[in-house]
Amino acid sequence: MKIGIPKEIVEGETRVALIPSLVPTLTKLEHDVMVEIGAGAGASFSDAEYEAAGATLIDDVVELYQRADVIFKVRPLDWHPKANRSEVDLLREGSVLIGFLAPLSHMETIAKLLDKKISAFAMELIPRITRAQSMDALSSMATVTGYKAVLMAADHLGKFFPLLMTAAGTIPPATVLVLGAGVAGLQAIATAKRLGAKVEAFDPRPAVKEQVQSLGAQFIEMEVPEDVETAGGYAKEQSEAFLQKEREVISQRLPKVDVIITTAQVFGKRAPVLITEEMVNLLRPGSIIVDLAAEQGGNCALTKPNEIIEHQGVTIFGPVNLAATIPVHASQMYAKNVVNLFRHLFPSPEKSFDFEDEITRGACVTHNGEIINDMVKEAMKVRTGG
Ligand code: NAD
């Protein structure tokens, strides 16, 4: 099969969907890899490296899309300024697309994918099951994000993170509070610990306490309702009464906290507000909040996506694409996830997709003019009133 890697077009996107060292994995399986010139530049992968690894370089993006049987992408399809049409219009009829597709917020694109009989697979819809861990791009990107959030905070805090005993006196460690200890939160805890901070964390899912403690952080004890998580291991939406109690427990700690990293999310819902304006006022001037839920509405009431807010001496960051700030390893992890999904979908080129398989069915948005993923199907029905 011919696999095409276009250059990402969204401003500020530095990642690429395939890195040179993974080209031979595909060529050994007798696939051809075509890479748009400059596709890896944002992540410091040169055209020469792709060529040396066995890929063909293509200058014209229209030609790349037309020749490709399969396209690997990072970001959802968008308007292509150079081609002067949407990326969805560049796809060849009946071809395969793999990438983050944000299907629920791109319904018009889905309609076009249906018309063009594209087999589209969304990385964010891959079921979070053990068998699919090697394809789990959400976890890969959350790992990058959790790490970088701590570095951002450390960079802006006017204090050291570690305890220092110097001739000029003893400096106590910074106190970091992490709210939400899923993949990003656990990586934030681990990173803050490595930098020597005193770390505290909370997450309502019971399994998390042990994970937090195993990283050397203190788990904040709180009474939680019994049914906090779904069968799939995700947090359910919490009642306002619980969130109010959570805010009270957090408030007690705020006067001593230097940095707060928030990552709390509930799948398909607005992120819970865990820090109100009054709570921000309890922080000492110079404190930092990095709100990783900014795109989902924010865990802090004052957060604005992609902005830095100053409020009574406290700085609140609402970063939206932190993964793109560590492009080499973010691309490496993402590309590995994509290649693993591709190999799962095509154990051999002749085989048709096995929609009995939970991963294939779960990740597939459209195939042969039909919506396959149940959640996307429901959303489309609601939208079209069908
Ligand atoms: P996420 O990004 O959806 O949410 C982040 C965290 O926010 C979660 O840990 C959630 O419990 C927490 N949260 C929700 N409401 C909160 C509140 N009121 N206060 C504080 N925290 C709150 O989650 P994620 O990081 O993508 O993953 C979450 C779960 O999925 C974990 O159980 C993880 O182990 C599991 N998972 C499993 C696999 C796998 O088996 N393949 C892969 C990845 C993740």
Residues whose N, C-alpha, C, O or C-beta is under 5 A from the ligand:
A	BS01	NAD	R128 I129 T130 Q133 S139 L179 G180 A181 G182 V183 A184 F202 D203 P204 R205 G233 Y234 A235 Q238 T263 A264 Q265 V266 F267 P272
